[in-house]
Amino acid sequence: MLIGDVARRSGVSTRMLRHYDALGLVRPTGRTVGGYREYSAEDVRRIFHVESLRSLGLSLKQIGRALEDPAFTPSALVSDLIRRTEDRLARERELLERLRAIDASAPTDWQGVLRIVELMRELNSTSAARRQQAVLARPEDVSVPAELLAGAVLTESDPHVAGALRWALARAGGDGVATLTAGTHSEDADIRRRAVLAIAEMSEAPGAVEVLANALGDADTTVRRHAALALGRQGVAAAVPTLVSMVVEGSNDVDAAEVLGTLSLDPACTDRITTALVDELAAPTADSATRIRLTQALVELAGTTAQEVLRRLAHDDDSAVALVASSLVGVLKDQSLEDRADEHSCTPQVRLGPGIAG
């Protein structure tokens, strides 16, 4: 079979076939009387072998060794190809993310493109101070894609830089929620924590409450707590069980108690929250420290039921609990007297005219 026929049937150009011949990779078995290359069926099979190995990313030199050297095993080579391919894909993904970030910023000129590229470079700096400065010191006229900020939030481990990024992301509006939502599904708990914490600071953005509500079922305790505090501040009653657990466990219990107090302003939640705290107070596993935290949480609640529970706790068998409850009852009484005094002082005074007895 002549070289032209081989090229048509194999899809390999005549130029490449001549190159294979020059390298000794695929040499035709014979020559015609006129000196043209003549390939046998075995030669054609070898061409297909070469092309198959090329499709895996092997160099022509590696292909030659693979076909000629019996000691050249594929295991080590394939593992190396996998590693190099993964590295290349990572670089390609990074490039794709950069291009998308630039496209999202809708730059009007190359100067705008260069500013975004510079910001991305600074965000990848090994210096936390430089990363923070890149976020806080950017010019007001530079539009930063929310997706870029959201992606940086998910990977930032320094708390100061993370705080700056969340601040900038909240200012950018709700466009980064989609990227952060993807972060809440990460297998890495740290990434889920960062995502929920960032969404909590932009909880009024469309879709944010739904994402936070889903996070209440997260396997990670910290994720659930971040979500509960944010939802509670938004008046979402589904956060109550997690907030009560935070008081019981002593984790951000002061913040949790304050949020429970805010939720209790809704009459539909008041009894539910009070009952939950009272049940925990009566739990056999509740030690003195836990019951003190629960008692302190009760003072935050609206309504008379919680105050009545506090008055009963002032006579609790646990002297430490009784002392705290008595003190809180006194505080509530003082506040009530002050409120009445304020109301009295604000009562309009009626001025009587001359000759009219008061």
C-alpha positions in Angstrom: 0.0 0.0 0.0 1.5 3.3 -1.1 1.8 6.3 1.3 -1.1 8.2 -0.2 -3.5 5.2 0.4 -2.2 4.8 3.9 -2.8 8.5 4.6 -6.4 8.3 3.4 -7.2 5.1 5.4 -5.4 6.0 8.6 -6.1 9.8 8.7 -2.4 10.4 9.3 -1.0 13.0 6.8 1.7 11.9 4.4 4.0 14.5 6.0 3.6 12.9 9.4 4.2 9.4 7.9 7.4 10.6 6.4 8.3 12.1 9.8 7.6 8.7 11.4 9.9 7.1 8.9 12.7 9.5 9.5 12.5 8.8 13.2 12.5 5.1 12.7 9.1 4.9 14.4 7.2 3.4 11.4 9.3 2.4 8.5 7.6 1.0 5.5 8.5 -2.7 4.8 9.4 -2.1 1.2 9.8 0.2 -1.8 8.3 0.1 -5.2 10.5 -0.1 -8.3 10.1 3.7 -8.5 11.3 4.1 -4.9 8.0 5.0 -3.4 7.2 3.8 0.2 5.2 0.6 0.3 3.5 -0.2 3.6 2.4 -3.7 4.7 -0.7 -4.6 6.8 1.7 -4.9 9.8 3.0 -1.4 9.1 -0.5 0.0 9.1 -1.3 -1.7 12.4 1.9 -0.1 13.9 0.7 3.3 12.6 -2.6 2.9 14.5 -0.6 1.8 17.6 1.4 5.0 17.4 -1.7 7.2 17.0 -3.4 5.5 19.9 -0.4 6.2 22.2 -0.2 9.7 21.0 -3.8 10.2 22.0 -2.8 9.4 25.6 -0.2 12.3 25.6 2.9 10.3 25.0 5.8 11.9 23.1 7.1 10.2 20.0 10.3 9.3 21.9 8.2 7.6 24.6 6.1 5.8 21.9 9.3 4.5 20.3 10.4 3.1 23.7 7.0 1.6 24.4 6.9 -0.2 21.0 10.5 -1.4 21.0 11.7 -1.9 24.7 10.0 -4.9 26.4 11.2 -3.6 29.8 9.4 -0.3 29.3 6.3 -1.0 31.4 3.2 1.3 31.1 2.4 1.6 34.8 5.0 4.3 35.8 4.5 6.2 32.6 0.7 6.2 32.8 0.9 7.4 36.4 3.2 10.3 35.3 0.8 11.1 32.5 -2.1 11.3 34.9 -0.2 13.6 37.2 0.8 15.9 34.4 -2.7 15.9 33.0 -4.2 16.8 36.4 -1.7 19.7 36.7 -2.6 20.9 33.2 -6.3 20.7 33.9 -5.8 22.7 37.2 -4.0 25.4 35.2 -6.7 25.4 32.6 -9.4 25.7 35.3 -7.5 28.6 36.9 -7.3 30.3 33.6 -11.0 29.7 32.9 -11.9 31.3 36.3 -9.7 34.3 35.6 -11.4 34.8 32.2 -14.8 34.4 33.7 -14.0 36.9 36.4 -12.7 39.4 33.8 -15.8 38.9 31.7 -18.1 39.3 34.6 -16.5 42.7 35.4 -17.5 43.9 31.9 -14.3 45.9 31.4 -14.6 48.8 28.9 -10.9 48.9 28.2 -7.7 47.1 28.7 -6.9 49.2 31.8 -9.9 47.6 33.5 -8.8 44.2 32.5 -5.3 44.8 34.0 -6.9 46.1 37.3 -8.9 42.9 37.7 -5.8 40.8 36.9 -3.8 42.7 39.4 -6.5 42.1 42.1 -6.5 38.4 41.4 -2.7 38.3 41.7 -2.8 40.1 45.0 -5.5 37.8 46.3 -3.2 34.9 45.6 -0.3 36.5 47.5 1.2 34.5 50.4 1.1 37.7 52.5 -2.2 38.0 54.4 -1.5 41.8 54.7 -1.3 42.2 51.0 -4.5 40.2 50.4 -6.3 42.4 52.9 -4.9 45.5 51.4 -6.0 44.4 47.9 -9.6 44.2 49.1 -9.8 47.3 51.2 -7.7 49.7 49.1 -9.2 49.1 45.7 -10.4 52.2 43.9 -14.1 53.0 44.1 -14.4 53.0 40.3 -13.1 49.4 39.9 -16.0 47.0 39.7 -15.0 43.6 41.2 -17.0 40.6 40.2 -18.9 39.2 43.2 -18.0 35.7 42.0 -14.3 36.5 42.4 -14.8 37.8 45.9 -17.0 34.8 46.8 -14.4 32.4 45.5 -11.7 34.1 47.5 -13.9 33.9 50.7 -14.2 30.1 50.3 -10.4 29.7 50.3 -9.3 32.4 52.7 -8.1 31.1 56.1 -6.9 34.3 57.7 -9.8 35.7 59.8 -8.9 39.4 59.1 -8.7 38.9 55.3 -11.8 36.8 55.4 -13.7 39.6 57.2 -12.6 42.1 54.6 -13.7 39.8 51.8 -17.1 39.3 53.4 -17.5 43.0 53.8 -16.6 43.7 50.2 -18.9 40.8 49.1 -21.8 42.2 51.1 -21.3 45.6 49.4 -21.3 43.9 46.0 -24.9 42.8 46.5 -26.3 39.2 46.2 -24.5 38.2 43.0 -22.1 36.0 44.9 -24.8 33.8 46.6 -24.6 31.2 43.9 -20.9 30.7 44.3 -21.2 30.6 48.1 -24.2 28.1 47.8 -21.9 25.7 45.9 -19.4 26.1 48.8 -22.1 24.9 51.3 -22.1 21.5 49.5 -18.3 21.1 49.8 -16.9 18.0 51.5 -14.5 20.3 53.4 -16.2 21.5 56.6 -14.0 24.6 56.6 -15.2 25.7 53.2 -18.9 25.2 54.3 -18.2 27.3 57.4 -16.8 30.1 55.4 -19.7 29.9 52.9 -22.4 30.0 55.6 -20.6 32.8 57.5 -20.5 34.9 54.3 -24.1 34.2 53.4 -25.1 35.2 57.0 -23.7 38.7 56.4 -25.8 39.1 53.2 -28.9 37.2 54.5 -31.2 39.7 52.8 -30.0 38.7 49.4 -32.4 36.6 47.3 -32.1 32.9 48.1 -29.9 33.4 51.2 -32.5 32.4 53.7 -33.2 29.2 51.9 -29.5 28.3 51.8 -29.1 29.1 55.5 -32.2 27.0 56.4 -30.7 24.0 54.6 -27.5 24.6 56.5 -29.4 23.9 59.8 -29.1 20.2 58.8 -25.4 20.3 58.2 -23.2 17.6 59.8 -20.9 20.3 61.2 -21.9 21.9 64.4 -20.2 25.3 63.6 -22.0 25.5 60.3 -25.4 24.9 62.0 -24.6 27.6 64.6 -23.7 30.2 62.0 -26.9 29.5 60.1 -29.1 29.6 63.2 -27.8 33.0 64.4 -28.3 34.5 61.0 -31.8 33.0 60.6 -32.8 34.0 64.1 -31.9 37.6 63.4 -34.2 37.3 60.3 -37.0 36.1 62.5 -37.0 32.5 61.2 -38.4 30.2 63.9 -36.7 27.1 62.5 -33.5 28.3 64.1 -34.9 27.9 67.7 -33.8 24.3 68.4 -30.2 25.1 67.4 -30.1 28.3 69.3 -31.4 26.6 72.5 -28.7 23.9 72.0 -26.1 26.7 71.8 -27.2 28.0 75.2 -27.1 24.5 76.6 -23.7 23.8 75.2 -22.2 27.2 76.1 -21.2 28.0 72.6 -21.9 31.6 71.7 -24.6 31.3 74.3 -24.9 35.0 74.9 -25.5 35.7 71.2 -27.9 32.8 71.0 -29.9 34.1 74.0 -30.1 37.6 72.5 -31.4 36.1 69.2 -33.9 34.0 71.1 -35.1 37.2 72.8 -35.6 38.8 69.4 -37.6 35.8 68.2 -39.7 35.8 71.4 -41.1 39.2 70.3 -43.3 37.2 68.0 -46.2 35.9 70.1 -46.2 32.7 68.0 -42.6 31.9 69.2 -42.7 33.1 72.8 -44.3 29.9 74.3 -42.2 27.6 72.1 -38.9 29.2 73.2 -39.9 29.4 76.9 -41.0 25.7 76.9 -37.8 24.7 75.2 -35.6 26.4 77.8 -37.7 25.1 80.7 -37.5 21.5 79.3 -33.7 21.9 79.2 -33.7 23.2 82.8 -35.5 20.1 83.9 -33.3 17.7 81.9 -31.4 15.1 84.1 -28.2 15.9 82.2 -28.3 19.6 83.0 -25.5 20.6 85.4 -25.4 23.8 87.4 -23.5 25.8 84.8 -25.9 24.7 82.1 -28.9 25.7 84.2 -27.4 29.1 85.0 -27.0 29.8 81.2 -30.6 28.8 80.6 -31.7 31.0 83.5 -29.8 33.9 82.0 -31.4 33.3 78.6 -34.9 33.5 80.1 -34.4 37.1 81.1 -34.0 38.0 77.4 -37.5 36.6 76.5 -40.6 38.7 76.1 -43.8 37.9 77.9 -44.8 37.1 81.5 -44.3 33.4 81.3 -40.5 33.6 81.3 -40.6 36.1 84.2 -42.8 33.7 86.2 -40.3 30.9 85.5 -37.5 33.2 86.8 -39.4 33.9 90.0 -39.8 30.2 90.6 -36.1 29.6 89.9 -35.3 32.2 92.6 -36.3 29.4 95.0 -34.5 26.6 93.1 -32.7 23.8 95.1 -29.5 24.7 93.4 -28.3 27.8 95.3 -26.2 29.1 92.4 -29.2 29.0 90.1 -31.4 30.5 92.8 -28.9 33.4 93.3 -28.7 34.2 89.6 -32.5 34.0 89.2 -33.1 36.3 92.2 -30.6 38.8 90.8 -32.4 38.8 87.4 -35.8 39.1 89.0 -34.5 42.2 90.8 -33.1 43.6 87.5 -36.5 43.1 85.8 -38.3 44.8 88.7 -35.9 47.8 88.6 -36.5 48.0 84.8 -40.2 47.9 85.3 -40.0 50.8 87.8 -37.8 52.8 85.5 -40.3 52.3 82.6 -43.2 53.4 84.8 -41.2 56.5 85.9 -40.4 57.3 82.3 -44.1 57.0 81.3 -45.1 59.3 84.2 -42.5 61.9 83.3 -43.7 61.9 79.7 -47.4 62.5 80.7 -48.4 65.9 79.4 -48.9 68.5 82.1 -52.2 70.4 81.9 -51.8 74.1 82.6 -54.8 75.6 84.3 -56.0 79.1 83.4 -56.3 82.0 85.9 -59.0 81.6 88.5 -59.6 77.9 87.7 -58.9 75.6 90.5 -57.0 72.4 89.8 
